[in-house]
Amino acid sequence: MGRNLLAETPVYVIGIGFHPYQRRTDTTYVTLGLAAVREALVDAGIAWSDVETAYTGTALLGMGSSRILLSRLGSTGIPMAQVENASASGSTAVAQAALDVASGQTDIALALGVDKPRGGLSVGPGEAGIKNLEGGTIAPFTHFALLASEYMDAHGVGAEEVALVALKNHRNGADNPNAQRRKQRTLAEIMAEPISGSLTRLQCCPVGEGAAAVIVASQQGIARLGVDRSRAVRILASATRSERLYGPGVGIDAALTAETAAEAFDRAGVAPTELDVLEVHDAFSIEELLYTEALGLCDPGQAASLVRSGQFDLGGRCAVSPSGGLLAMGHPIGPTGTGQIAEVARQLRGEAGARQQPGARLGLAHMVGVGAVCVVHVLAAP
């Protein structure tokens, strides 16, 4: 597993910022990104000139986009790089920024996630010249509808129980000023407008535009710049893995999630049952059930009953996707993982307002990306 630099050299989230996620508009990606970075700088109480390195997580913008964006804050000559890791791009940007600080390379690092859809998603595997068995005929929502059907058959779960995930997350998103979907829904509304199998429109995430920023710092950087230590959230662990060869019938994303989370929990020295708040990749409602089980919050087949009983609600055993998750917060690709970490940090500071999980002390952010990759971060309250 290698050294856990985050255990040797503590790294803290000191600033978070957003441009609200939204449907596609004429707003430039520069405007989106600058809004998030400026808010994060104000939140941290530092200046742009204090930032020593920057990573931009983006899947859709194309090469060379981050420097022109960040130069609007001042051309300070710092090292910067763009990070593309599909849906996990923003999560990976945070992982790289944290590694820079933990290694002693810098004291203050920025991770920015920003994206705008540009007439469809360009996905590399489709250009690999390697044929797959279904020939690209199964759309993502059909793939997850099939997974939902398999889960329901295996565990005796009904379609309405899966839909309760979306009901909860739309309720959370309604109180999030940065969410793309900000409306509480009834179960009847959630169950309407079927797209594939039991999955409906409101059980599928919207892909729009937006930005999220996270600033991380070392203890030395915090002391040197006079940052408020009482709001500094520690990153206990960061783990990234890609898929390996699995046996027939194994759900790759869930198996990869389980392996990545096990590594993160081991590095952090905590257990899944200790989590107070969790932001999970719920692009489709069934994913919350699959991934909370894979993360170890409960045994296989138990997640649906925990959602139904309110254990994953705000005030429950573990608040799952208090931001609204991808289903309500939205999934603008590049910003999504960065925004998850910002939400967990806000929760652990006790600053989430109507979305606050009482007494939150330990949180986790989880993202998977096509390819497949998985990134997991474990964070602890100040």
N, C-alpha and C positions, 0 to 999 in steps of 0.2 A: 504493500500500500504506500510505502514511502513515508517521508517525514510529514508531520502535520505542522506546517509553519504557523498556522493560525493559533495553535496551542503554545508555540514557543514565543511568538511575537503577537500580542493582542491587536486586533483590527476592529475599528468601531465605525458604524454608520453615524455620521454627524449631521448630514443634511439630506433632505428629500424634497423633490419637487415634481410637478406635473404640468402638462397641458392637457386639459380634459380630453378623454377619448370621445370620438364623434364620427358621424358619417363623413364620407369624403366631401371635401369642400375645395375652394380655390386657395385656401391658406397654404403658404409654402412650408416645406419641411423645416426651413430655417426658422420661421416664426414659431412653429411647434416646438422645436428643440430649444430655442433660446428661452421660451417661457418656462420650461421645466428646469433648465440649468439656473436661470436667475432666481427662481423660487428656492431651489436647493441651496444656493449661495447665501440667500437671506436667512434661510432656516438654520444654516450652520453658523451664520455670523462671521463669514469670511469673505474675502475678495477673490475675483477671478485670478488675480496675480498670485494668489497663494496656492493655486492648484498646480501640481507638478507633473501630472501625467493624465491622459484621458483616453477612454475607450468608448466607441460608439457602436452599440448593438443595432444592426439594421439588416433586414432581409430583402428589401424592395427598392432601395434608393439607387443602387449602382455605385461604382467606384468613385473615390475622391470626394464624397459628399460631406464627410465630417469636418475637414479642415475649413472649408468655406463657411460652414455653420459656426464653428467655434471661433473663427477669426473675428467675427462680429463682436465678440467680447474683448478682443485685444489679441494681437499676434505676439504671443509671449515666447514662442519658440519651443514649447514643451513637446515631448514625444507624445504622439497620439496614433491610434490605429482603429480601423473598423473591424468589427467582429460579426461574422455571419455564421449562425448555427441554427437556422430555421426558426421555429417558435421559441427556441431556447437562446436566441441571440442576446437578448437583454440580460438574461441570467448569466450567460458566459461573460459578458462585459463586466458584470459585478465580480465574478470569480477572478478575472484577470486583474482588475483594479485592486482587489483584496490581496492577491498574490504579490503585486508590486509593493504594496505596503508591508506585508508580512516578511518579504525577503530583504527589506531594508533599502530597496531601490528608491522609494519615495516615502514621504510622510503624508501627503495629501493626494488622493486620486479621485477622478470623476468617472463614473459609469453612466452613460446616457443611452437611452433607448428611444429611437424615433423612426417612424415609417409613414408612408402614404401609399395606398394601393394605386397601381398604375395599369389598370385594364387587365387584371388577372395575375395569378401567381406563376412565376417561372421556377420550376422545380428541377434541380439538377439531375436526379435519378432518371427522369424521363428522357434525358439526352445521353444516357450512359451507353446506349447500344446493347443493353441487356434486357431481353424480353422477360416479363413476368407472366405468371400463369393466367391471370385474369385480363391481361392485355389492356389495362387502364380503364376497363369498363365499369369498375366499382368506385363510385364517388366516395369521398370521406364519410358523408352522412350515412351512406348505405353500409359501409364497413362497420360503423359504430352502431347502426341499427341491428346488424347481425350479431354484434357482441352483446347488445342489450337483450336480444332474443335468447341467446345462449345463456346469459346470466339468469334471466327470468325462469327459463326452463330448469336450470340446474338447481336453483335455490327456492323455487316456488314463490317468486316475487311477481306482482302484477305491474302492468304498465303505469298505473296511477302512482305506485310506490316509487318508481324511477322518476316520474314527473315531479315528485315532492322535492327532489334536489333543485330543480329549476324554480319551484315556488319559493323555496328558502332563499336562493341566491338573488332572485329578482327583488325579494323583500329587502335584502341587504343593500343591493344596488340602488334602491330608491332613496337611501339616505347618504349616498356617496356623490358628492358634487363633481367628481371626476369620471363618473361612470357614463358610458354611452347609452345604456338603457336605465332610465331612472323612473320606473313606474312599477308599483306593486301590482301583482296579477292574482287572479283567482285560479283555482285548480282547473276550472272549466276553460279559462283562457289558455292556460299552459297546455292543455290537452287538445286544443283546437289546431287547425291547419297542419295536418300530418304531411311530412316530407318523405319519409322512408320508414317502413315498418311502424314501430310505435313512436319513433322520434318525430317531434313536431318543430315548427319554426322556433318557438321560444325555448326549446331544449337544445338549440344549436346556437353557437356563439356568433355575434356579428363581427365582421372584419372591417374595421374602419381606419382612422388615423389618430395620431396623438403622440405624446412623448412623456417619458418619465426619467428622472435623474436621481442618482444616489451618489453622495460624496462619502468616501471612507478615509479614515485617518489612523495614524499610529498614536500611541500615548505621548510620544515626543511632540508630534504635530499639534495635538490637542493642547498640551501645556504651552507650547511656543505661541500659538495663536489665541490663547485664552478662550477656547471653546468650552461651552457649558457641559461639564462631564455628566451632569444629572440627566441629560437627554441623549447621551451617547450609547447606542445599542451595540453590543458586541456580536461579531460574527464568530460563533464557536466552531463552525465547520463549513467547508465547501467541498462538495464531491461532484465529479463529472464522469460519466461512463457512456460508452456506446454499446450497441447490441452485440452479442456474441451468437454463436450457433445454439439454437434451442431445439428441443425435441418436437415432434409432431403435435399439433394442437395447443401448444403453449402460446398464451397471449404475450406477444413480445413487449409491448409497452408496459404492461403490468409487471412482467418478470424483470425488465430493466429497471423499473422504478424500485422494486424490492431490493435489488442488488445495490443500486446507488444510495438508497436511503440507509441500508445496513452499514455501508461505508461511512456515511455522514454521521449516523448515530454513534458509531464506534469512535470516530474521531472526536465528537462532541462530549462523549462520556455520559449520554443521557438515553432514556428509553422512549419509544413512541408514545407510551401511555402518559408521559409527563407533559406532552404538548398542550398548551392552552389555546393556541391559535395556529391555523394552517391555511395557507393559500395553495390551492392545488390546480393542476391543469385540467379544467373541466370544459373543454371546447364543446363537448356533448354531455348531456346529463349523466349518462351511464358511466362516464369516466370518473366522476367523484366516487361512486361506489367501488369501482375497480381499484382506484389508486389509494383510497383510504384503507382498504384491506391490504393492498400491497405494501403500504407504508408501515403496517403493523398496528394500526389503531384498533383493529378488531379482527376476528377470524373471518375466513371466506364465507360469504353469504349473510353476514351480520350487519353490513353497513346500511342496508335499506331500512332495517328495523330501528337503527340508531337515528337515522334521519327522521323517520316517522315519529319517534318518541321525543324528538327535540334535543337529543344529545349533541348534535352538530350545530344547533342554533347558537346565537349569541346568548350567553348566560348558561349554556349547556356544558357538558364535559370538555369539549374542544370546539371552539367556533371555527367552522370550516368555510372558507371563502367569505369572510366578513366584508370584503370589498364589493361583493356581488359576483366574484369569480369571472372567468371568461364569458360566462353566459350573460351576465348583466354589465359588469365593468367593461367588457369588450375585449377583443383580441386583435390589436393592431400589429401583431407579430413582433417587430423589434422592441417596442416598449414593454411588452406584456410581462416578461420576467423581471425586469427592473422595477416595474410598478408593483409587482407582488412583494418584493423585498421592501419597498417603501411602505406598503400597507402594513406588513408585519412590524416594521420599525415603529410606525405610528401607534400600532396597538400596544407594543411593549413599552412605549413612553406613556401610555394612558391618555393619548390625545385624539382618539378616534370619535369622540362625540357620541352620537346616537348609535354608532356601530361598535362601540367599545365593548370588548370582552372583559368583564370584571376580573381584576387581579391577574391579568396576563403577564407571565414571567418568561415563558419559553415559546418560541414560534418556529415555523418551518415554511419555506417556500419551495415549490416543486414544479418543474417544467419538463416536458418532453418535446422533442422536435423531430420532424420527419428525417429519416436517415438510418437508424433512429439513435437519438442521443437523449440523455437525461441529466439534469442539473438539479442538485438539492443543496439548499443552504439552511443551516440551523442558527438561530439568533437568540440572544438572551437579553433580558431587560437590564437597564443600568443598575 
